[in-house]
Amino acid sequence: MGKWEAIRARYEIVKQDGSQINTGPELKSKGVIIVWEFFKDGRLVATADGQSREVRWELKVTRLSGKDIEVGELKIIGKEEKELAQSLGQSGDLTYAIQTSGNTMSLKVDVTSQGPYKKNTLVYTYAKL
């Protein structure tokens, strides 16, 4: 819970020939400000470019033994998110694989259906504010 700011978006790509590349923009350093604020009551306020919208969230996590790391699934629930999830080949709500460690959160989603690659995963990195 709390406020998180996106600092990076990265694509982890496997090309048709099997070669791998990682590419994508630094967000914060390029002036792109995206903030997600999670509330205990299941609300999420997402703000980008000064525009905010409210959706719902659900989290299922597991703490890795002996470590300050949690992994699991983060569902973002909203009409636009459901449409995005369907375009990515997901059924139901938009679901990210989530990992948190200290003040860092990583969100991964398979976006292979959106391009010409054998495998394409979009990874967002957030820092806790």
Secondary structure as GFF3:
##gff-version 3
##sequence-region A 1 129
A	DSSP	beta_strand	2	14	.	.	.	ID=ss1
A	DSSP	beta_strand	20	23	.	.	.	ID=ss2
A	DSSP	three_ten_helix	28	30	.	.	.	ID=ss3
A	DSSP	beta_strand	34	38	.	.	.	ID=ss4
A	DSSP	beta_strand	43	48	.	.	.	ID=ss5
A	DSSP	beta_strand	51	63	.	.	.	ID=ss6
A	DSSP	beta_strand	69	77	.	.	.	ID=ss7
A	DSSP	alpha_helix	79	87	.	.	.	ID=ss8
A	DSSP	beta_strand	94	101	.	.	.	ID=ss9
A	DSSP	beta_strand	104	110	.	.	.	ID=ss10
A	DSSP	three_ten_helix	112	114	.	.	.	ID=ss11
A	DSSP	beta_strand	119	128	.	.	.	ID=ss12
###
